[in-house]
Amino acid sequence: MRFRPFLLAFALSLPVLSQTAPAHAADKCVADAIIKAKQLLLLHSDNDDRAEIDEPTFKKTGTIKALRGKGKFDVIEGLGYVYKGEYRLRLYYADIGGDCVLMGQEVLEYSDPFS
């Protein structure tokens, strides 16, 4: 009978413990995405020295289905700037054995050309 509160506390902590490992993997992928986004924006802007990445905006926004197979890619999105231009950068990562593998990337200008 003495072990019941301990078992209850342990059982309640299992969902929390199981969610911490993926969070660390996502943090690792976000850190890598910030580095890769800076390189992507420099490539996109022809190495303009005014290219900047807004690091706090980068976060995992969801998942998408892989083009082949049954896997899914994590989508990490954030903002970048070149002079007066604002860009949304999306990077697609596969989590393979705890490693973040960059599978795709896109740059989209954050503007309304129709107004």
N, CA, C and O atoms as a GROMACS GRO file, in nm:
protein
  460
    1MET      N    1   0.081  -0.120   0.000
    1MET     CA    2   0.000   0.000   0.000
    1MET      C    3   0.085   0.127   0.000
    1MET      O    4   0.042   0.231  -0.048
    2ARG      N    5   0.208   0.117   0.055
    2ARG     CA    6   0.292   0.236   0.058
    2ARG      C    7   0.338   0.277  -0.081
    2ARG      O    8   0.371   0.394  -0.103
    3PHE      N    9   0.340   0.184  -0.174
    3PHE     CA   10   0.393   0.213  -0.306
    3PHE      C   11   0.290   0.274  -0.401
    3PHE      O   12   0.326   0.320  -0.509
    4ARG      N   13   0.166   0.274  -0.363
    4ARG     CA   14   0.062   0.326  -0.451
    4ARG      C   15   0.083   0.472  -0.489
    4ARG      O   16   0.074   0.504  -0.608
    5PRO      N   17   0.111   0.564  -0.394
    5PRO     CA   18   0.135   0.702  -0.435
    5PRO      C   19   0.255   0.714  -0.528
    5PRO      O   20   0.254   0.794  -0.621
    6PHE      N   21   0.360   0.635  -0.502
    6PHE     CA   22   0.477   0.639  -0.588
    6PHE      C   23   0.442   0.592  -0.729
    6PHE      O   24   0.482   0.655  -0.828
    7LEU      N   25   0.368   0.482  -0.739
    7LEU     CA   26   0.329   0.430  -0.870
    7LEU      C   27   0.239   0.528  -0.944
    7LEU      O   28   0.252   0.545  -1.065
    8LEU      N   29   0.150   0.593  -0.873
    8LEU     CA   30   0.062   0.692  -0.934
    8LEU      C   31   0.144   0.810  -0.986
    8LEU      O   32   0.121   0.856  -1.098
    9ALA      N   33   0.238   0.858  -0.907
    9ALA     CA   34   0.323   0.970  -0.950
    9ALA      C   35   0.407   0.930  -1.070
    9ALA      O   36   0.423   1.010  -1.163
   10PHE      N   37   0.459   0.810  -1.070
   10PHE     CA   38   0.539   0.762  -1.183
   10PHE      C   39   0.454   0.750  -1.309
   10PHE      O   40   0.496   0.791  -1.417
   11ALA      N   41   0.334   0.695  -1.296
   11ALA     CA   42   0.245   0.679  -1.410
   11ALA      C   43   0.205   0.814  -1.469
   11ALA      O   44   0.195   0.829  -1.590
   12LEU      N   45   0.183   0.911  -1.383
   12LEU     CA   46   0.146   1.044  -1.431
   12LEU      C   47   0.263   1.115  -1.498
   12LEU      O   48   0.241   1.202  -1.583
   13SER      N   49   0.386   1.081  -1.462
   13SER     CA   50   0.502   1.148  -1.520
   13SER      C   51   0.544   1.088  -1.653
   13SER      O   52   0.622   1.150  -1.724
   14LEU      N   53   0.495   0.971  -1.690
   14LEU     CA   54   0.536   0.907  -1.814
   14LEU      C   55   0.507   0.992  -1.938
   14LEU      O   56   0.596   1.003  -2.023
   15PRO      N   57   0.388   1.052  -1.953
   15PRO     CA   58   0.368   1.136  -2.071
   15PRO      C   59   0.465   1.253  -2.077
   15PRO      O   60   0.507   1.291  -2.186
   16VAL      N   61   0.500   1.310  -1.965
   16VAL     CA   62   0.593   1.423  -1.962
   16VAL      C   63   0.732   1.376  -2.002
   16VAL      O   64   0.799   1.443  -2.081
   17LEU      N   65   0.775   1.261  -1.951
   17LEU     CA   66   0.907   1.208  -1.984
   17LEU      C   67   0.917   1.172  -2.131
   17LEU      O   68   1.022   1.192  -2.192
   18SER      N   69   0.810   1.121  -2.189
   18SER     CA   70   0.815   1.081  -2.329
   18SER      C   71   0.814   1.201  -2.423
   18SER      O   72   0.854   1.188  -2.538
   19GLN      N   73   0.769   1.317  -2.377
   19GLN     CA   74   0.766   1.435  -2.462
   19GLN      C   75   0.894   1.514  -2.457
   19GLN      O   76   0.914   1.600  -2.543
   20THR      N   77   0.982   1.491  -2.362
   20THR     CA   78   1.104   1.570  -2.353
   20THR      C   79   1.205   1.530  -2.458
   20THR      O   80   1.277   1.618  -2.507
   21ALA      N   81   1.216   1.404  -2.495
   21ALA     CA   82   1.314   1.361  -2.595
   21ALA      C   83   1.286   1.423  -2.731
   21ALA      O   84   1.379   1.478  -2.791
   22PRO      N   85   1.162   1.418  -2.785
   22PRO     CA   86   1.137   1.484  -2.912
   22PRO      C   87   1.158   1.635  -2.906
   22PRO      O   88   1.197   1.695  -3.006
   23ALA      N   89   1.134   1.695  -2.792
   23ALA     CA   90   1.154   1.840  -2.781
   23ALA      C   91   1.301   1.874  -2.798
   23ALA      O   92   1.334   1.974  -2.862
   24HIS      N   93   1.391   1.791  -2.742
   24HIS     CA   94   1.534   1.816  -2.760
   24HIS      C   95   1.574   1.800  -2.906
   24HIS      O   96   1.656   1.877  -2.955
   25ALA      N   97   1.518   1.700  -2.975
   25ALA     CA   98   1.548   1.680  -3.116
   25ALA      C   99   1.499   1.799  -3.198
   25ALA      O  100   1.567   1.845  -3.289
   26ALA      N  101   1.379   1.849  -3.166
   26ALA     CA  102   1.325   1.965  -3.238
   26ALA      C  103   1.411   2.088  -3.213
   26ALA      O  104   1.434   2.166  -3.305
   27ASP      N  105   1.459   2.106  -3.089
   27ASP     CA  106   1.547   2.220  -3.059
   27ASP      C  107   1.675   2.211  -3.140
   27ASP      O  108   1.725   2.312  -3.190
   28LYS      N  109   1.730   2.090  -3.154
   28LYS     CA  110   1.851   2.071  -3.231
   28LYS      C  111   1.826   2.105  -3.378
   28LYS      O  112   1.910   2.168  -3.442
   29CYS      N  113   1.711   2.065  -3.430
   29CYS     CA  114   1.677   2.095  -3.569
   29CYS      C  115   1.656   2.244  -3.589
   29CYS      O  116   1.693   2.298  -3.694
   30VAL      N  117   1.596   2.312  -3.492
   30VAL     CA  118   1.576   2.457  -3.502
   30VAL      C  119   1.711   2.528  -3.505
   30VAL      O  120   1.730   2.621  -3.583
   31ALA      N  121   1.803   2.485  -3.420
   31ALA     CA  122   1.937   2.546  -3.419
   31ALA      C  123   2.006   2.526  -3.554
   31ALA      O  124   2.070   2.619  -3.604
   32ASP      N  125   1.993   2.408  -3.612
   32ASP     CA  126   2.052   2.383  -3.744
   32ASP      C  127   1.980   2.465  -3.851
   32ASP      O  128   2.044   2.515  -3.943
   33ALA      N  129   1.848   2.478  -3.839
   33ALA     CA  130   1.770   2.554  -3.937
   33ALA      C  131   1.812   2.700  -3.940
   33ALA      O  132   1.813   2.762  -4.046
   34ILE      N  133   1.845   2.758  -3.825
   34ILE     CA  134   1.888   2.898  -3.821
   34ILE      C  135   2.018   2.915  -3.899
   34ILE      O  136   2.033   3.012  -3.974
   35ILE      N  137   2.110   2.822  -3.883
   35ILE     CA  138   2.237   2.828  -3.957
   35ILE      C  139   2.213   2.813  -4.106
   35ILE      O  140   2.266   2.889  -4.187
   36LYS      N  141   2.132   2.714  -4.144
   36LYS     CA  142   2.105   2.688  -4.285
   36LYS      C  143   2.023   2.801  -4.348
   36LYS      O  144   2.041   2.833  -4.465
   37ALA      N  145   1.933   2.862  -4.271
   37ALA     CA  146   1.852   2.972  -4.323
   37ALA      C  147   1.940   3.092  -4.357
   37ALA      O  148   1.917   3.159  -4.458
   38LYS      N  149   2.039   3.119  -4.274
   38LYS     CA  150   2.132   3.230  -4.302
   38LYS      C  151   2.206   3.203  -4.433
   38LYS      O  152   2.220   3.293  -4.516
   39GLN      N  153   2.254   3.079  -4.452
   39GLN     CA  154   2.323   3.043  -4.576
   39GLN      C  155   2.229   3.055  -4.695
   39GLN      O  156   2.269   3.102  -4.801
   40LEU      N  157   2.104   3.011  -4.679
   40LEU     CA  158   2.006   3.018  -4.786
   40LEU      C  159   1.975   3.162  -4.824
   40LEU      O  160   1.967   3.195  -4.942
   41LEU      N  161   1.959   3.248  -4.725
   41LEU     CA  162   1.929   3.388  -4.752
   41LEU      C  163   2.048   3.457  -4.820
   41LEU      O  164   2.028   3.541  -4.908
   42LEU      N  165   2.169   3.423  -4.780
   42LEU     CA  166   2.287   3.478  -4.847
   42LEU      C  167   2.294   3.433  -4.992
   42LEU      O  168   2.326   3.512  -5.080
   43LEU      N  169   2.262   3.306  -5.018
   43LEU     CA  170   2.259   3.257  -5.156
   43LEU      C  171   2.152   3.329  -5.236
   43LEU      O  172   2.175   3.369  -5.350
   44HIS      N  173   2.036   3.346  -5.176
   44HIS     CA  174   1.922   3.411  -5.243
   44HIS      C  175   1.951   3.559  -5.272
   44HIS      O  176   1.904   3.612  -5.373
   45SER      N  177   2.027   3.625  -5.186
   45SER     CA  178   2.053   3.769  -5.201
   45SER      C  179   2.189   3.798  -5.263
   45SER      O  180   2.237   3.911  -5.257
   46ASP      N  181   2.252   3.697  -5.323
   46ASP     CA  182   2.383   3.714  -5.387
   46ASP      C  183   2.487   3.766  -5.287
   46ASP      O  184   2.563   3.857  -5.318
   47ASN      N  185   2.490   3.706  -5.168
   47ASN     CA  186   2.585   3.738  -5.060
   47ASN      C  187   2.578   3.884  -5.014
   47ASN      O  188   2.681   3.942  -4.978
   48ASP      N  189   2.459   3.942  -5.014
   48ASP     CA  190   2.442   4.078  -4.963
   48ASP      C  191   2.472   4.079  -4.813
   48ASP      O  192   2.416   4.000  -4.738
   49ASP      N  193   2.561   4.169  -4.771
   49ASP     CA  194   2.602   4.172  -4.630
   49ASP      C  195   2.492   4.224  -4.537
   49ASP      O  196   2.509   4.223  -4.415
   50ARG      N  197   2.381   4.270  -4.592
   50ARG     CA  198   2.268   4.317  -4.510
   50ARG      C  199   2.168   4.206  -4.479
   50ARG      O  200   2.067   4.231  -4.414
   51ALA      N  201   2.196   4.085  -4.523
   51ALA     CA  202   2.107   3.971  -4.496
   51ALA      C  203   2.112   3.937  -4.347
   51ALA      O  204   2.219   3.918  -4.290
   52GLU      N  205   1.994   3.931  -4.285
   52GLU     CA  206   1.984   3.900  -4.142
   52GLU      C  207   1.874   3.796  -4.120
   52GLU      O  208   1.775   3.790  -4.193
   53ILE      N  209   1.895   3.715  -4.019
   53ILE     CA  210   1.796   3.616  -3.977
   53ILE      C  211   1.740   3.659  -3.842
   53ILE      O  212   1.815   3.697  -3.752
   54ASP      N  213   1.608   3.654  -3.828
   54ASP     CA  214   1.543   3.685  -3.701
   54ASP      C  215   1.530   3.554  -3.622
   54ASP      O  216   1.430   3.485  -3.631
   55GLU      N  217   1.634   3.522  -3.544
   55GLU     CA  218   1.643   3.393  -3.476
   55GLU      C  219   1.523   3.358  -3.388
   55GLU      O  220   1.478   3.244  -3.391
   56PRO      N  221   1.468   3.453  -3.310
   56PRO     CA  222   1.354   3.415  -3.223
   56PRO      C  223   1.229   3.370  -3.299
   56PRO      O  224   1.143   3.304  -3.241
   57THR      N  225   1.217   3.404  -3.427
   57THR     CA  226   1.098   3.365  -3.502
   57THR      C  227   1.104   3.221  -3.552
   57THR      O  228   1.002   3.167  -3.595
   58PHE      N  229   1.219   3.158  -3.547
   58PHE     CA  230   1.232   3.022  -3.598
   58PHE      C  231   1.177   2.922  -3.498
   58PHE      O  232   1.218   2.917  -3.382
   59LYS      N  233   1.082   2.841  -3.548
   59LYS     CA  234   1.021   2.738  -3.463
   59LYS      C  235   0.961   2.630  -3.553
   59LYS      O  236   0.938   2.652  -3.672
   60LYS      N  237   0.938   2.516  -3.494
   60LYS     CA  238   0.872   2.408  -3.567
   60LYS      C  239   0.725   2.442  -3.579
   60LYS      O  240   0.658   2.468  -3.479
   61THR      N  241   0.674   2.442  -3.703
   61THR     CA  242   0.535   2.480  -3.724
   61THR      C  243   0.444   2.363  -3.760
   61THR      O  244   0.323   2.379  -3.770
   62GLY      N  245   0.502   2.245  -3.778
   62GLY     CA  246   0.419   2.129  -3.810
   62GLY      C  247   0.498   2.025  -3.887
   62GLY      O  248   0.621   2.025  -3.885
   63THR      N  249   0.426   1.936  -3.954
   63THR     CA  250   0.488   1.833  -4.035
   63THR      C  251   0.417   1.824  -4.169
   63THR      O  252   0.301   1.863  -4.182
   64ILE      N  253   0.488   1.771  -4.268
   64ILE     CA  254   0.428   1.743  -4.399
   64ILE      C  255   0.466   1.600  -4.437
   64ILE      O  256   0.565   1.546  -4.388
   65LYS      N  257   0.387   1.541  -4.524
   65LYS     CA  258   0.414   1.406  -4.571
   65LYS      C  259   0.530   1.410  -4.670
   65LYS      O  260   0.540   1.502  -4.752
   66ALA      N  261   0.617   1.311  -4.662
   66ALA     CA  262   0.726   1.298  -4.759
   66ALA      C  263   0.668   1.267  -4.896
   66ALA      O  264   0.561   1.207  -4.907
   67LEU      N  265   0.738   1.308  -5.001
   67LEU     CA  266   0.690   1.282  -5.137
   67LEU      C  267   0.685   1.133  -5.169
   67LEU      O  268   0.598   1.088  -5.242
   68ARG      N  269   0.778   1.058  -5.113
   68ARG     CA  270   0.780   0.913  -5.130
   68ARG      C  271   0.783   0.846  -4.994
   68ARG      O  272   0.840   0.899  -4.899
   69GLY      N  273   0.721   0.732  -4.986
   69GLY     CA  274   0.722   0.657  -4.860
   69GLY      C  275   0.617   0.707  -4.763
   69GLY      O  276   0.528   0.785  -4.798
   70LYS      N  277   0.629   0.661  -4.639
   70LYS     CA  278   0.531   0.695  -4.537
   70LYS      C  279   0.585   0.792  -4.434
   70LYS      O  280   0.519   0.820  -4.334
   71GLY      N  281   0.705   0.845  -4.457
   71GLY     CA  282   0.767   0.934  -4.360
   71GLY      C  283   0.706   1.073  -4.360
   71GLY      O  284   0.624   1.108  -4.445
   72LYS      N  285   0.747   1.150  -4.262
   72LYS     CA  286   0.702   1.289  -4.249
   72LYS      C  287   0.823   1.378  -4.224
   72LYS      O  288   0.922   1.335  -4.165
   73PHE      N  289   0.814   1.501  -4.270
   73PHE     CA  290   0.919   1.600  -4.248
   73PHE      C  291   0.870   1.704  -4.148
   73PHE      O  292   0.754   1.745  -4.151
   74ASP      N  293   0.958   1.745  -4.059
   74ASP     CA  294   0.930   1.856  -3.969
   74ASP      C  295   0.949   1.986  -4.047
   74ASP      O  296   1.045   1.999  -4.123
   75VAL      N  297   0.858   2.080  -4.030
   75VAL     CA  298   0.866   2.210  -4.096
   75VAL      C  299   0.912   2.312  -3.993
   75VAL      O  300   0.848   2.330  -3.889
   76ILE      N  301   1.023   2.379  -4.022
   76ILE     CA  302   1.075   2.484  -3.935
   76ILE      C  303   1.071   2.614  -4.016
   76ILE      O  304   1.124   2.621  -4.126
   77GLU      N  305   1.008   2.714  -3.958
   77GLU     CA  306   0.981   2.839  -4.031
   77GLU      C  307   1.029   2.958  -3.950
   77GLU      O  308   1.024   2.958  -3.827
   78GLY      N  309   1.075   3.060  -4.021
   78GLY     CA  310   1.117   3.184  -3.956
   78GLY      C  311   1.129   3.296  -4.058
   78GLY      O  312   1.100   3.278  -4.176
   79LEU      N  313   1.172   3.411  -4.010
   79LEU     CA  314   1.182   3.530  -4.094
   79LEU      C  315   1.327   3.571  -4.115
   79LEU      O  316   1.413   3.551  -4.029
   80GLY      N  317   1.350   3.630  -4.232
   80GLY     CA  318   1.480   3.686  -4.263
   80GLY      C  319   1.460   3.818  -4.336
   80GLY      O  320   1.353   3.844  -4.391
   81TYR      N  321   1.564   3.900  -4.337
   81TYR     CA  322   1.556   4.033  -4.397
   81TYR      C  323   1.680   4.060  -4.481
   81TYR      O  324   1.791   4.020  -4.446
   82VAL      N  325   1.659   4.130  -4.592
   82VAL     CA  326   1.769   4.183  -4.672
   82VAL      C  327   1.731   4.326  -4.706
   82VAL      O  328   1.637   4.349  -4.782
   83TYR      N  329   1.804   4.422  -4.649
   83TYR     CA  330   1.776   4.564  -4.663
   83TYR      C  331   1.630   4.589  -4.624
   83TYR      O  332   1.596   4.574  -4.507
   84LYS      N  333   1.543   4.626  -4.718
   84LYS     CA  334   1.402   4.652  -4.685
   84LYS      C  335   1.312   4.533  -4.714
   84LYS      O  336   1.192   4.538  -4.688
   85GLY      N  337   1.367   4.427  -4.766
   85GLY     CA  338   1.288   4.308  -4.799
   85GLY      C  339   1.273   4.215  -4.680
   85GLY      O  340   1.366   4.196  -4.603
   86GLU      N  341   1.154   4.158  -4.666
   86GLU     CA  342   1.126   4.062  -4.559
   86GLU      C  343   1.090   3.929  -4.624
   86GLU      O  344   1.011   3.925  -4.719
   87TYR      N  345   1.146   3.821  -4.573
   87TYR     CA  346   1.130   3.690  -4.634
   87TYR      C  347   1.088   3.586  -4.530
   87TYR      O  348   1.132   3.588  -4.416
   88ARG      N  349   1.000   3.496  -4.574
   88ARG     CA  350   0.966   3.380  -4.492
   88ARG      C  351   1.050   3.264  -4.542
   88ARG      O  352   1.050   3.233  -4.661
   89LEU      N  353   1.120   3.200  -4.450
   89LEU     CA  354   1.204   3.086  -4.486
   89LEU      C  355   1.146   2.961  -4.421
   89LEU      O  356   1.117   2.960  -4.301
   90ARG      N  357   1.132   2.857  -4.500
   90ARG     CA  358   1.084   2.728  -4.448
   90ARG      C  359   1.190   2.623  -4.481
   90ARG      O  360   1.240   2.616  -4.592
   91LEU      N  361   1.220   2.544  -4.382
   91LEU     CA  362   1.316   2.435  -4.400
   91LEU      C  363   1.249   2.306  -4.357
   91LEU      O  364   1.180   2.301  -4.254
   92TYR      N  365   1.270   2.201  -4.435
   92TYR     CA  366   1.205   2.072  -4.412
   92TYR      C  367   1.310   1.970  -4.368
   92TYR      O  368   1.408   1.946  -4.438
   93TYR      N  369   1.288   1.912  -4.252
   93TYR     CA  370   1.384   1.819  -4.192
   93TYR      C  371   1.324   1.682  -4.170
   93TYR      O  372   1.208   1.668  -4.131
   94ALA      N  373   1.406   1.579  -4.197
   94ALA     CA  374   1.372   1.442  -4.161
   94ALA      C  375   1.450   1.409  -4.034
   94ALA      O  376   1.570   1.434  -4.026
   95ASP      N  377   1.381   1.352  -3.936
   95ASP     CA  378   1.447   1.308  -3.813
   95ASP      C  379   1.482   1.161  -3.831
   95ASP      O  380   1.396   1.074  -3.818
   96ILE      N  381   1.609   1.135  -3.862
   96ILE     CA  382   1.654   0.999  -3.890
   96ILE      C  383   1.754   0.958  -3.782
   96ILE      O  384   1.867   1.006  -3.780
   97GLY      N  385   1.712   0.871  -3.695
   97GLY     CA  386   1.799   0.823  -3.590
   97GLY      C  387   1.848   0.933  -3.497
   97GLY      O  388   1.960   0.927  -3.447
   98GLY      N  389   1.766   1.033  -3.473
   98GLY     CA  390   1.804   1.143  -3.385
   98GLY      C  391   1.884   1.253  -3.454
   98GLY      O  392   1.918   1.353  -3.391
   99ASP      N  393   1.914   1.236  -3.584
   99ASP     CA  394   1.986   1.338  -3.660
   99ASP      C  395   1.886   1.419  -3.742
   99ASP      O  396   1.786   1.366  -3.790
  100CYS      N  397   1.914   1.547  -3.757
  100CYS     CA  398   1.831   1.635  -3.839
  100CYS      C  399   1.889   1.637  -3.980
  100CYS      O  400   2.001   1.684  -4.001
  101VAL      N  401   1.813   1.587  -4.076
  101VAL     CA  402   1.859   1.581  -4.214
  101VAL      C  403   1.776   1.679  -4.295
  101VAL      O  404   1.655   1.662  -4.309
  102LEU      N  405   1.841   1.783  -4.350
  102LEU     CA  406   1.772   1.883  -4.430
  102LEU      C  407   1.729   1.820  -4.562
  102LEU      O  408   1.812   1.767  -4.636
  103MET      N  409   1.598   1.826  -4.591
  103MET     CA  410   1.543   1.764  -4.711
  103MET      C  411   1.493   1.866  -4.812
  103MET      O  412   1.479   1.834  -4.930
  104GLY      N  413   1.465   1.988  -4.769
  104GLY     CA  414   1.414   2.089  -4.861
  104GLY      C  415   1.411   2.225  -4.794
  104GLY      O  416   1.420   2.237  -4.672
  105GLN      N  417   1.398   2.327  -4.878
  105GLN     CA  418   1.397   2.464  -4.826
  105GLN      C  419   1.326   2.555  -4.925
  105GLN      O  420   1.323   2.527  -5.045
  106GLU      N  421   1.269   2.662  -4.874
  106GLU     CA  422   1.205   2.760  -4.963
  106GLU      C  423   1.219   2.899  -4.904
  106GLU      O  424   1.227   2.918  -4.783
  107VAL      N  425   1.222   2.996  -4.996
  107VAL     CA  426   1.228   3.137  -4.960
  107VAL      C  427   1.111   3.204  -5.030
  107VAL      O  428   1.092   3.188  -5.151
  108LEU      N  429   1.032   3.278  -4.955
  108LEU     CA  430   0.919   3.348  -5.014
  108LEU      C  431   0.918   3.491  -4.962
  108LEU      O  432   0.923   3.514  -4.841
  109GLU      N  433   0.913   3.588  -5.055
  109GLU     CA  434   0.910   3.727  -5.011
  109GLU      C  435   0.778   3.755  -4.942
  109GLU      O  436   0.671   3.716  -4.989
  110TYR      N  437   0.786   3.822  -4.829
  110TYR     CA  438   0.670   3.853  -4.746
  110TYR      C  439   0.616   3.988  -4.791
  110TYR      O  440   0.641   4.090  -4.728
  111SER      N  441   0.540   3.987  -4.902
  111SER     CA  442   0.488   4.113  -4.956
  111SER      C  443   0.358   4.085  -5.032
  111SER      O  444   0.320   3.970  -5.051
  112ASP      N  445   0.294   4.191  -5.074
  112ASP     CA  446   0.173   4.180  -5.154
  112ASP      C  447   0.197   4.251  -5.287
  112ASP      O  448   0.182   4.373  -5.294
  113PRO      N  449   0.235   4.178  -5.392
  113PRO     CA  450   0.263   4.243  -5.520
  113PRO      C  451   0.138   4.291  -5.592
  113PRO      O  452   0.147   4.361  -5.692
  114PHE      N  453   0.020   4.255  -5.541
  114PHE     CA  454  -0.104   4.289  -5.608
  114PHE      C  455  -0.169   4.417  -5.556
  114PHE      O  456  -0.274   4.457  -5.604
  115SER      N  457  -0.107   4.480  -5.458
  115SER     CA  458  -0.170   4.601  -5.405
  115SER      C  459  -0.106   4.725  -5.463
  115SER      O  460  -0.147   4.837  -5.430
   0.00000   0.00000   0.00000
